[in-house]
């Protein structure tokens, strides 16, 4: 369990930050960019949760917890991606849960006949913002993987989460009925 009594430590004043194993890394390292993007994504989902009904709210809170797991995973150096008492790792069942929820939300929707514009209702719009931040977090995670090993399940999770957020936005728009369709060339 985490217990924080003092928020500032001054240890990062030199431009470094601590990782789970006690080592330090530059705050501008690609690993830290990925962790920061995941944190921003979590904040976006927190805003979306303000507009969510009970069922979707529970799922969003689970995802927020998953994103803390993902941040911890990214902050744990090494090549052993098995979860342990000392290493919190994203696991395949978290990815499968997202896939199951995507299928469930998508089941009652008509197939898309056009790309959709981000928007519709307040919940859908905030989910679309979260989706675009999830895509950035995924790019950051891939870039971090060029510097040091990254858990493959973490990559699968963030990829699937952006799909989940897209489908959830459509679901929030009355199962797609409130989607705003893109009309190519309409402003010419």
trRosetta pair geometry for C-beta under 8 A, 3 or more apart (Angstrom, degrees):
i j d omega theta_ij theta_ji phi_ij phi_ji
4 7 6.5 60 162 -89 120 60
6 9 7.0 107 115 -79 108 68
9 12 7.1 79 69 -1 98 87
10 13 5.3 -12 -170 -20 65 122
11 14 7.9 -51 169 20 44 97
11 16 7.7 -70 146 85 79 90
11 17 7.9 99 108 -126 97 43
11 18 6.6 15 118 -33 139 111
12 15 7.4 101 178 -53 67 6
12 16 6.3 -139 -130 77 60 47
12 17 5.2 18 -110 -90 114 72
12 18 7.9 -101 -71 -8 92 78
12 27 6.8 79 -164 -69 109 125
15 26 6.3 -8 140 -145 95 75
15 27 5.4 -116 -174 14 59 109
15 28 7.6 -21 -178 -4 104 95
16 24 4.4 41 159 168 130 116
16 25 6.4 157 -154 79 87 23
16 26 5.9 -59 -104 -98 71 36
16 27 6.4 -150 -110 -32 17 80
17 24 6.7 159 77 -152 25 77
17 25 6.3 -29 61 63 75 74
17 27 5.3 91 -17 -89 109 80
17 32 6.4 115 41 -109 134 131
18 22 6.7 -30 -161 -144 107 30
18 23 7.4 144 -151 83 61 34
18 24 5.6 -45 -95 -98 54 73
19 22 7.2 -35 73 36 72 18
19 23 5.0 -8 44 67 116 82
19 24 7.0 -173 2 -95 85 21
19 25 5.9 57 -41 -4 114 111
19 31 8.0 -1 -99 129 121 146
19 75 5.2 -175 -145 -180 72 75
19 76 7.0 149 171 -95 100 27
19 77 5.7 41 150 -17 154 101
20 72 6.6 77 -76 -166 134 75
20 75 5.0 111 -29 120 96 92
20 76 4.2 -21 41 -92 144 75
20 77 7.6 -173 49 10 91 66
20 86 7.7 136 154 164 116 81
20 87 7.3 111 126 -110 151 65
21 76 6.7 103 -33 -146 92 62
21 77 5.7 -73 12 42 134 97
21 78 7.3 122 -53 -37 143 109
23 77 6.5 -14 44 12 136 143
25 29 4.8 -50 159 5 115 155
25 31 6.3 -4 132 60 163 129
25 32 6.5 -174 106 -42 117 112
26 29 4.5 125 66 -39 86 92
26 32 7.1 -123 99 6 59 140
27 32 5.4 -155 -164 151 40 167
28 32 6.7 -73 -80 67 4 129
28 33 7.3 32 -164 -53 47 98
29 32 4.8 91 60 7 80 102
29 33 7.3 -140 99 -7 43 85
29 144 7.9 72 141 -122 85 91
29 147 7.0 -180 -174 136 95 167
30 33 5.3 -47 -148 31 40 116
30 34 6.5 42 153 -19 67 100
30 140 6.8 -178 -174 -169 79 74
30 143 4.8 -130 -158 123 131 98
30 144 4.3 -176 126 -92 100 62
30 146 7.2 -9 92 55 170 91
30 147 5.0 152 44 -2 126 140
31 34 5.9 -56 -157 34 31 110
31 35 6.5 29 148 -16 65 106
31 74 6.1 165 -167 169 85 95
31 75 7.6 123 159 -96 114 46
31 144 4.7 105 -87 -143 52 120
31 147 6.7 -111 -38 78 90 132
31 148 6.4 -5 -66 41 123 125
32 35 5.4 -49 -144 38 38 113
32 36 6.1 42 153 -21 66 105
33 36 5.7 -55 -149 38 29 113
33 37 6.4 29 153 -19 64 105
33 140 4.8 -140 119 -149 97 121
33 143 7.2 -22 78 83 132 128
33 144 7.1 -167 60 -65 91 103
34 37 5.8 -54 -147 36 31 109
34 38 6.4 32 153 -18 64 105
34 74 5.5 -146 106 -153 117 148
34 137 6.5 90 -155 -163 65 69
34 140 3.9 173 -91 129 67 105
34 141 4.6 106 -139 -79 129 57
34 143 7.3 -173 -60 62 106 89
34 144 4.4 -52 -20 -29 141 142
34 150 7.9 -71 150 -117 176 139
35 38 5.7 -54 -150 37 32 112
35 39 6.4 35 150 -21 64 105
35 71 5.3 85 -146 -142 87 84
35 74 5.0 -172 -77 101 88 134
35 75 6.1 66 -100 -62 140 92
36 39 5.5 -52 -148 35 33 114
36 40 6.4 34 152 -19 66 102
36 140 7.8 -112 59 -178 82 165
37 40 5.6 -48 -146 36 35 112
37 41 6.4 41 151 -22 63 103
37 133 6.8 -178 -172 179 83 83
37 136 5.3 -141 -149 114 131 95
37 137 3.7 177 127 -97 113 73
37 140 4.6 148 12 21 148 153
37 141 7.9 -118 70 -36 130 80
38 41 5.5 -49 -149 34 33 117
38 42 6.6 38 150 -23 63 101
38 67 5.5 176 175 -167 95 95
38 70 5.4 -146 -153 106 146 118
38 71 5.2 -175 102 -75 135 85
38 74 6.9 165 2 8 151 149
38 137 5.1 107 -71 -146 60 133
38 141 7.9 73 -55 -64 109 109
38 158 7.5 -86 -99 -102 99 125
39 42 5.6 -50 -152 31 33 114
39 43 6.7 33 149 -18 63 102
39 67 7.8 148 -90 152 33 116
39 71 6.4 69 -64 -97 82 136
40 43 5.6 -52 -153 34 36 113
40 44 6.5 39 148 -21 66 102
40 133 5.6 -132 114 -164 103 133
40 137 7.6 -168 59 -69 96 108
41 44 5.5 -51 -150 34 34 113
41 45 6.5 33 152 -17 66 103
41 67 6.2 -153 94 -134 106 143
41 130 6.1 89 -157 -157 73 79
41 133 4.6 177 -92 120 76 115
41 134 5.4 93 -129 -78 133 65
41 137 5.2 -35 -35 -37 137 147
42 45 5.7 -53 -150 36 32 111
42 46 6.5 41 147 -24 63 102
42 64 5.4 97 -150 -138 92 78
42 67 4.3 -179 -81 110 105 148
42 68 7.1 80 -111 -54 151 69
42 71 7.9 -38 -29 -37 141 128
43 46 5.3 -48 -152 30 36 118
43 47 6.9 37 150 -18 64 98
44 47 5.7 -51 -156 32 36 110
44 48 6.6 36 147 -18 66 103
44 126 6.9 176 179 180 80 84
44 129 5.5 -147 -155 113 124 100
44 130 4.0 167 124 -93 121 79
44 133 5.2 154 -7 29 157 152
45 48 5.3 -48 -147 37 39 115
45 49 6.3 50 150 -30 66 100
45 60 5.5 179 177 -166 103 99
45 63 6.0 -128 -159 100 158 118
45 64 5.6 -166 101 -77 131 91
45 67 7.3 164 25 -12 146 152
45 130 5.2 87 -69 -126 68 143
46 49 5.5 -46 -150 25 32 118
46 50 7.6 47 148 -30 56 90
46 64 6.7 82 -68 -107 79 136
47 50 5.9 -38 -169 9 41 116
47 126 5.2 -142 112 -154 99 133
47 129 7.8 -23 78 77 133 136
47 130 8.0 -173 58 -60 97 106
48 51 6.2 -70 -169 41 45 101
48 52 6.4 52 141 -41 76 109
48 60 6.3 -153 96 -131 107 145
48 123 6.2 81 -163 -153 81 66
48 126 3.9 178 -91 117 76 117
48 127 5.2 92 -131 -69 140 66
48 129 7.8 -171 -62 56 105 99
48 130 5.7 -46 -30 -26 139 139
49 52 5.2 -50 -141 18 43 122
49 57 5.7 90 -153 -132 86 79
49 60 4.7 -176 -89 115 96 146
49 61 6.9 87 -122 -60 140 74
49 64 7.6 -20 -48 -41 143 135
50 126 7.9 92 47 -12 95 179
51 121 7.6 166 168 136 137 102
51 122 4.7 -157 -120 108 151 106
51 123 3.8 -159 116 -78 123 82
51 126 6.3 141 23 25 134 138
51 172 8.0 63 118 -160 114 138
52 56 4.2 -126 -162 95 113 106
52 57 4.2 156 105 -69 118 75
52 60 5.7 -180 -15 -1 171 143
52 123 5.9 117 -78 -130 60 126
52 172 7.7 -77 -109 -107 75 124
53 56 5.5 75 56 27 74 100
53 57 6.4 -132 98 -16 29 100
54 57 5.6 -58 -140 33 22 117
54 58 6.7 25 162 -22 60 101
55 58 6.2 -53 -158 27 29 109
55 59 7.1 21 149 -10 61 106
56 59 5.6 -57 -154 39 41 111
56 60 6.2 42 150 -22 71 105
56 123 7.6 66 107 -173 156 141
56 168 6.8 125 -144 -157 118 111
56 171 7.6 165 -94 107 128 124
56 172 7.0 68 -114 -83 169 100
57 60 5.6 -54 -145 36 32 111
57 61 6.4 32 156 -19 65 104
58 61 5.9 -54 -149 35 30 111
58 62 6.6 33 151 -20 63 104
59 62 5.6 -52 -151 34 35 113
59 63 6.5 35 151 -18 65 104
59 101 6.3 133 -140 -145 137 150
59 168 7.8 -162 105 -111 137 134
60 63 5.5 -53 -149 37 35 113
60 64 6.4 40 150 -23 65 101
61 64 5.5 -46 -147 31 35 115
61 65 6.7 36 152 -17 63 100
62 65 5.8 -54 -156 35 34 111
62 66 6.4 38 145 -21 65 104
62 97 7.9 -101 141 141 139 144
63 66 5.2 -49 -147 35 37 117
63 67 6.4 40 152 -24 66 101
63 161 6.8 125 -149 -134 119 114
63 164 7.6 -176 -101 112 139 147
64 67 5.6 -50 -150 31 33 113
64 68 7.0 36 150 -17 62 97
65 68 5.7 -49 -156 31 38 111
65 69 6.7 42 144 -18 65 101
66 69 5.3 -52 -155 36 38 116
66 70 6.3 41 146 -23 69 102
66 90 7.3 63 -170 -116 90 99
66 94 5.6 142 -130 -160 122 130
66 157 7.0 -155 166 -174 122 133
66 161 7.9 -177 105 -90 136 130
67 70 5.2 -43 -144 33 38 116
67 71 6.5 44 152 -21 64 98
68 71 5.6 -48 -149 34 34 113
68 72 6.5 35 151 -17 64 104
69 72 5.7 -58 -152 39 31 111
69 73 6.2 37 149 -25 66 105
69 88 5.4 -126 -144 155 74 117
69 89 7.7 14 172 109 100 10
69 90 6.0 120 125 -79 111 71
69 94 7.5 -149 87 -96 150 162
70 73 5.4 -49 -146 33 33 117
70 74 6.4 30 155 -15 65 105
70 90 5.6 29 -94 -60 74 123
70 154 5.8 126 -141 -139 89 97
70 157 6.3 -151 -93 98 121 142
70 158 7.0 110 -148 -64 150 99
71 74 5.8 -56 -147 39 30 108
71 75 6.2 22 155 -14 65 113
72 75 5.6 -62 -143 44 31 108
72 76 6.4 30 155 -26 65 109
72 88 4.1 17 112 69 136 124
73 76 6.0 -64 -153 30 28 110
73 81 7.9 41 -158 -145 107 90
73 87 7.9 70 -116 175 60 82
73 88 6.1 -99 -63 104 69 74
73 89 5.1 95 -114 -125 106 47
73 90 5.2 -38 -55 -11 165 85
73 151 5.4 -62 175 16 122 144
73 154 5.2 -176 117 -84 142 127
74 141 7.2 -99 -102 -117 126 92
74 144 7.0 15 -151 134 109 165
74 150 7.0 2 -115 -134 77 99
74 151 8.0 -108 -74 20 55 104
74 154 6.6 136 -64 -159 84 157
76 87 5.1 126 -178 -136 157 89
76 88 7.1 164 -28 48 145 64
76 89 7.4 -92 62 -76 145 79
77 148 6.4 -56 -134 171 92 147
78 81 7.9 174 101 -64 94 54
78 87 7.4 -69 51 -113 142 143
78 149 7.1 -63 112 71 30 121
79 149 4.7 62 -103 50 76 168
80 87 7.3 119 99 54 96 175
81 89 5.3 134 -179 -146 69 145
81 149 8.0 -124 -54 143 107 116
81 151 4.1 137 -136 -116 128 92
81 152 7.1 160 65 21 176 73
81 153 6.8 155 157 18 134 106
82 87 7.5 80 87 84 54 130
82 89 6.7 168 137 27 11 157
83 87 6.1 -157 -143 97 41 83
83 88 6.5 15 -135 -139 98 31
83 89 4.2 -138 -76 38 76 100
83 91 6.1 -51 -23 -59 126 117
84 87 4.7 47 42 37 91 93
89 151 5.6 170 -154 -113 101 155
89 153 7.0 78 158 62 96 130
89 154 7.8 -95 -165 -53 72 99
90 94 5.6 -97 -162 54 82 145
90 95 7.6 79 160 -42 108 92
90 151 5.9 144 45 113 94 141
90 153 4.5 -167 103 116 94 104
90 154 4.6 132 32 -83 136 64
90 156 8.0 -178 126 60 129 87
90 157 4.8 -90 -176 -22 147 150
91 94 5.7 107 63 0 63 99
91 95 8.0 -129 111 2 40 89
91 153 5.9 -11 -123 171 17 163
92 95 5.5 -55 -156 37 46 112
92 96 6.1 47 148 -21 75 105
92 153 5.8 -103 -65 -120 58 122
92 156 7.7 4 -115 86 66 150
93 96 5.3 -49 -141 39 38 115
93 97 6.3 48 154 -27 65 99
94 97 5.7 -45 -150 28 31 115
94 98 7.0 33 150 -16 60 100
94 153 7.5 91 52 166 108 114
94 157 5.7 4 109 -111 114 120
95 98 5.8 -54 -158 33 35 111
95 99 6.5 34 147 -18 66 106
95 153 6.4 -128 -29 -160 127 84
95 156 4.8 -5 -109 124 147 113
95 157 5.2 -110 -80 -86 87 66
95 160 5.4 122 -150 14 81 157
96 99 5.5 -54 -149 37 36 114
96 100 6.3 38 153 -21 68 103
97 100 5.8 -53 -149 35 31 111
97 101 6.4 26 154 -15 64 107
98 101 5.8 -60 -148 40 31 109
98 102 6.2 36 152 -24 66 104
98 157 7.2 132 -5 -145 147 64
98 160 4.5 114 102 134 141 121
98 161 6.1 -86 -131 -80 152 57
98 163 7.6 104 151 72 115 99
98 164 4.8 -84 -164 -63 102 136
99 102 5.6 -50 -147 32 31 114
99 103 6.5 31 155 -17 64 105
99 160 6.2 -63 -60 -153 78 134
100 103 5.8 -55 -151 37 30 111
100 104 6.3 31 151 -20 64 108
101 104 5.5 -51 -144 36 34 114
101 105 6.2 29 159 -14 67 105
101 164 6.3 37 90 -134 113 112
102 105 6.2 -60 -146 40 27 103
102 106 5.8 16 160 -12 65 120
102 160 7.5 -116 -31 -175 141 91
102 163 5.9 7 -113 126 146 105
102 164 5.3 -103 -73 -99 98 68
102 167 5.0 113 -142 34 79 161
103 106 5.9 -65 -137 45 24 107
103 107 6.4 49 158 -54 62 93
104 107 5.9 -34 -155 -7 27 118
105 109 7.6 18 140 -17 66 121
105 167 5.0 120 93 143 126 111
105 168 6.2 -53 -160 -87 171 55
105 170 7.8 122 145 75 112 93
105 171 4.3 -60 -169 -73 114 143
106 109 5.5 -71 -157 33 51 116
106 167 5.2 -59 -65 -146 98 130
106 170 7.9 49 -104 80 72 131
106 171 7.8 -84 -67 -66 46 105
108 175 5.2 -51 103 -147 105 145
109 167 7.9 -156 11 -152 155 86
109 170 6.1 43 -122 137 156 126
109 171 7.3 -95 -57 -84 127 66
109 175 4.9 -155 -87 178 83 86
109 176 4.5 104 -147 -13 109 133
110 176 6.1 -144 43 93 80 149
112 115 7.4 47 169 -92 134 27
112 116 6.9 -105 -133 -29 121 102
112 176 7.7 -136 -83 -142 74 133
113 181 7.7 -11 75 -130 85 133
114 181 4.4 63 79 -161 139 105
114 182 5.5 -164 158 54 109 75
114 183 7.5 -9 -161 -79 151 47
115 181 7.7 117 79 -159 44 61
115 182 4.4 -3 79 25 90 136
116 170 7.3 130 32 -92 166 99
116 179 4.4 -62 -131 -176 139 116
116 180 6.1 110 -168 67 84 54
116 181 5.9 -58 -108 -102 68 43
116 182 6.4 -158 -110 -15 13 87
117 180 4.3 -48 53 96 105 111
117 181 7.3 36 1 104 88 6
117 182 5.5 131 -49 -71 83 79
118 125 6.4 91 155 -134 85 62
118 128 3.5 154 -145 157 103 152
118 129 7.3 109 180 -53 140 57
118 131 7.9 -160 -112 54 117 122
118 132 7.5 -26 -87 -35 153 122
118 169 7.6 -49 -137 -178 71 156
119 124 6.7 43 136 106 22 109
119 125 5.0 17 -126 -94 45 96
119 128 6.9 -45 -35 21 34 157
119 180 5.2 3 71 13 112 136
120 124 3.9 -6 69 77 117 150
120 125 6.5 -165 52 -48 64 77
120 169 7.2 135 36 170 131 89
120 172 7.3 135 100 101 132 90
120 173 3.8 -40 176 -107 162 120
120 178 4.4 101 -154 126 113 103
120 179 5.9 -45 -75 -100 129 34
120 180 6.0 -155 -65 -16 72 91
121 124 4.9 92 54 13 75 104
121 125 6.9 -138 96 -8 36 90
121 172 6.1 -126 63 141 119 97
121 173 5.9 179 12 -100 96 66
121 178 6.0 32 -23 128 94 155
122 125 5.8 -56 -146 35 28 111
122 126 6.5 20 160 -12 63 107
123 126 6.1 -62 -150 40 29 104
123 127 6.3 28 153 -19 65 109
123 169 7.8 -177 123 -126 73 58
123 172 4.2 -129 105 -171 116 143
124 127 5.6 -57 -147 38 31 112
124 128 6.4 34 153 -21 66 103
124 169 4.3 93 -152 -166 75 77
124 170 7.3 89 -131 -64 116 21
124 172 4.3 -174 -67 90 79 114
124 173 4.4 43 -80 -53 155 95
124 178 7.0 -172 -10 97 160 117
124 179 7.9 -147 -172 -94 153 62
125 128 5.7 -53 -152 33 31 112
125 129 6.8 34 149 -19 63 100
125 169 7.8 117 -43 -144 17 112
126 129 5.5 -45 -150 32 40 114
126 130 6.5 42 149 -18 65 102
127 130 5.4 -50 -148 38 36 114
127 131 6.3 45 148 -26 65 101
127 165 5.2 -176 179 -170 87 83
127 166 7.9 167 140 -82 106 19
127 168 5.2 -139 -156 99 148 102
127 169 3.8 -169 94 -79 123 88
127 172 6.2 145 2 16 145 146
128 131 5.3 -45 -146 30 35 118
128 132 6.7 33 155 -17 64 99
128 165 7.5 151 -91 147 27 104
128 166 7.7 63 -107 -109 67 57
128 169 5.0 82 -56 -120 78 157
129 132 6.0 -56 -153 35 32 106
129 133 6.5 28 150 -13 65 107
130 133 5.7 -58 -149 41 34 110
130 134 6.2 42 150 -26 67 103
130 165 5.1 -142 99 -143 102 142
131 134 5.5 -50 -148 31 31 115
131 135 6.7 34 152 -21 63 99
131 162 5.3 96 -156 -154 74 73
131 165 3.8 -174 -80 107 86 126
131 166 5.3 96 -126 -62 147 70
131 169 6.7 -61 -27 -24 136 135
132 135 5.6 -45 -153 29 37 114
132 136 6.9 37 148 -16 63 101
133 136 5.5 -50 -151 36 39 112
133 137 6.3 43 148 -22 67 102
134 137 5.5 -50 -146 36 34 114
134 138 6.4 39 151 -23 64 101
134 158 6.2 -177 -171 -172 87 81
134 161 5.2 -142 -149 105 139 103
134 162 4.0 -179 109 -82 125 85
134 165 5.8 162 2 8 149 147
135 138 5.6 -50 -152 32 33 114
135 139 6.7 34 150 -18 63 101
135 162 5.2 87 -64 -121 72 148
136 139 5.6 -51 -152 34 36 111
136 140 6.4 36 150 -18 67 105
137 140 5.6 -54 -148 38 33 113
137 141 6.2 37 151 -23 66 105
137 158 5.6 -129 108 -156 107 134
138 141 5.6 -52 -146 34 32 113
138 142 6.5 33 154 -19 64 102
138 155 7.2 89 -146 -148 84 68
138 158 4.6 174 -86 124 83 118
138 159 5.7 97 -124 -77 137 64
138 162 6.5 -55 -26 -26 137 135
139 142 5.8 -53 -151 35 32 111
139 143 6.4 31 151 -17 65 106
140 143 5.6 -55 -148 39 33 112
140 144 6.3 38 152 -23 66 104
141 144 5.5 -49 -147 33 32 114
141 145 6.6 38 151 -24 61 103
141 150 6.1 144 -179 -178 84 159
141 154 6.4 -152 -158 128 137 108
141 155 5.8 176 129 -97 130 75
141 158 5.8 139 3 36 157 159
142 145 5.6 -53 -156 30 33 117
142 146 7.4 39 147 -24 60 95
142 155 7.0 84 -77 -123 73 117
143 146 5.8 -46 -164 19 41 113
143 147 7.6 28 146 -9 64 101
144 147 5.9 -62 -162 38 43 107
144 148 6.8 -38 166 49 77 84
144 150 5.6 93 101 -69 101 133
145 148 7.4 -89 -128 73 29 45
145 149 7.0 17 -141 -148 73 25
145 150 4.0 -81 -88 15 91 122
145 155 7.3 8 -53 -69 147 128
150 154 5.9 -99 165 64 95 130
150 155 6.5 94 117 -45 118 104
151 154 4.1 91 76 -8 100 107
151 155 7.4 -173 97 -5 59 79
152 155 5.6 -52 -158 35 42 113
152 156 6.4 42 148 -18 70 103
153 156 5.4 -51 -145 39 38 113
153 157 6.1 45 152 -27 68 103
154 157 5.6 -50 -147 32 30 114
154 158 6.6 21 159 -12 64 105
155 158 6.3 -57 -144 38 29 101
155 159 6.2 29 157 -18 64 111
156 159 5.8 -60 -149 39 29 113
156 160 6.1 23 158 -14 66 111
157 160 6.0 -63 -148 41 26 105
157 161 6.1 30 154 -27 65 108
158 161 5.4 -47 -142 30 33 117
158 162 7.0 37 157 -22 61 96
159 162 6.3 -55 -162 27 30 106
159 163 7.2 26 145 -11 61 105
160 163 5.5 -55 -158 38 42 114
160 164 6.2 48 145 -25 71 103
161 164 5.2 -48 -145 34 37 117
161 165 6.3 38 155 -21 67 102
162 165 5.7 -49 -147 35 33 112
162 166 6.6 39 151 -21 62 102
163 166 5.7 -54 -152 33 33 113
163 167 6.4 24 155 -11 67 107
164 167 6.1 -61 -149 42 29 105
164 168 5.9 29 154 -20 67 111
165 168 5.5 -52 -138 40 30 113
165 169 6.3 37 156 -25 63 101
166 169 5.9 -54 -154 29 28 111
166 170 6.8 22 151 -12 62 104
167 170 5.7 -54 -152 38 36 111
167 171 6.1 41 148 -23 68 106
168 171 5.3 -50 -143 37 34 117
168 172 6.2 37 154 -20 65 104
169 172 5.7 -53 -147 37 30 111
169 173 6.5 24 152 -13 62 108
170 173 5.6 -60 -149 42 33 108
170 175 6.9 28 141 -163 82 28
170 176 4.6 10 -177 -79 103 76
170 179 5.9 -4 -125 -72 82 120
171 175 5.8 10 -131 -95 50 55
171 176 7.8 0 -73 -35 32 69
173 176 6.2 59 89 -96 103 16
173 177 6.7 -166 135 57 79 56
173 178 3.6 -136 -174 69 87 97
173 179 5.1 108 116 -59 152 61
174 177 3.8 -59 108 50 118 108
174 178 4.6 100 23 -12 109 101
176 179 5.1 -22 -160 -14 59 122
183 186 3.8 60 98 -49 110 133
185 188 5.0 -18 -173 -11 81 123
